[in-house]
Amino acid sequence: MEKAGTGIKRITESCKKNNNKVSFGFSDAFLVTINTNIKEDVTENVKEDVTETRSDLILALIRNNKKFTTSEIGQKINISRRTVAREIDALNLHYS
């Protein structure tokens, strides 16, 4: 618990510096809630970054083993076979 005490202090100080509200809860678990002051919608950027990274992973796997199935690729990067198929379709459209 010694480390938790210093961690709480660092989190609190960082949140104050960035004008974020923070609260802590204790029960049988430890809960930290940080309310951000960022107003912009970052969902689209996150989707693009995740998709780009996922596409890169899929391409790397295919380059490494051209006989991978969509199911095998999905298992390796923890996504569904159908998501792999959609990503491959999108890559074909984008790079055709």
C-alpha positions in Angstrom: 0.0 0.0 0.0 3.0 2.3 0.3 3.3 2.6 -3.5 -0.5 3.4 -3.8 -0.1 6.4 -1.6 2.6 8.0 -3.8 0.7 7.0 -6.9 -2.4 8.8 -5.7 -0.4 11.9 -5.0 1.2 11.8 -8.5 -2.1 11.2 -10.2 -3.8 14.0 -8.3 -0.9 16.5 -9.1 -1.0 15.6 -12.8 -4.7 16.0 -13.0 -4.6 19.4 -11.3 -1.8 20.5 -13.7 -4.0 19.5 -16.7 -7.3 20.8 -15.2 -8.8 17.4 -14.9 -11.1 16.2 -12.1 -10.0 13.0 -10.4 -11.7 10.9 -7.7 -10.6 7.7 -5.9 -12.8 5.0 -4.5 -11.8 2.2 -2.1 -13.7 -1.0 -1.3 -12.6 -4.5 -2.1 -11.1 -2.9 -5.2 -9.3 0.4 -6.0 -11.1 2.8 -8.4 -9.7 5.9 -10.1 -12.0 8.1 -12.2 -10.5 10.9 -14.3 -12.8 13.3 -16.0 -10.9 14.9 -18.9 -11.2 18.5 -20.0 -10.8 17.6 -23.7 -13.9 18.6 -25.6 -13.0 17.3 -29.1 -14.3 14.1 -30.5 -11.3 11.8 -30.9 -13.3 8.7 -31.8 -12.6 9.0 -35.5 -8.8 9.4 -35.0 -8.8 6.3 -32.7 -10.7 4.3 -35.3 -8.3 5.3 -38.0 -5.2 4.4 -35.9 -6.6 1.1 -34.8 -7.6 0.1 -38.3 -4.2 1.2 -39.7 -2.4 -0.8 -37.1 -4.6 -3.8 -37.6 -4.1 -3.6 -41.4 -0.3 -3.5 -40.8 -0.5 -6.5 -38.6 -2.5 -8.5 -41.1 -0.2 -7.5 -44.0 2.9 -8.6 -41.9 1.3 -11.9 -41.1 0.4 -12.5 -44.8 3.9 -11.5 -45.9 5.3 -14.0 -43.4 3.1 -16.9 -44.4 0.9 -16.6 -47.5 -1.0 -19.7 -46.5 -2.6 -18.2 -43.4 -6.4 -18.5 -43.3 -8.5 -15.5 -42.1 -9.3 -17.6 -39.0 -5.7 -18.1 -38.2 -4.9 -14.4 -38.7 -7.8 -13.5 -36.5 -6.6 -15.8 -33.7 -3.1 -14.4 -33.9 -4.3 -10.8 -33.5 -7.4 -11.4 -31.4 -10.1 -10.3 -33.9 -12.8 -12.3 -35.7 -12.4 -14.0 -39.0 -15.0 -11.7 -40.5 -13.1 -8.6 -39.3 -9.9 -10.0 -41.0 -11.9 -10.5 -44.2 -13.2 -7.0 -44.1 -9.7 -5.6 -43.5 -8.4 -7.6 -46.5 -11.2 -6.4 -48.7 -10.5 -2.8 -47.7 -6.8 -3.2 -48.4 -7.6 -4.6 -51.9 -9.9 -1.6 -52.6 -7.4 0.9 -51.3 -4.3 -0.5 -53.1 -5.9 -1.6 -56.4 
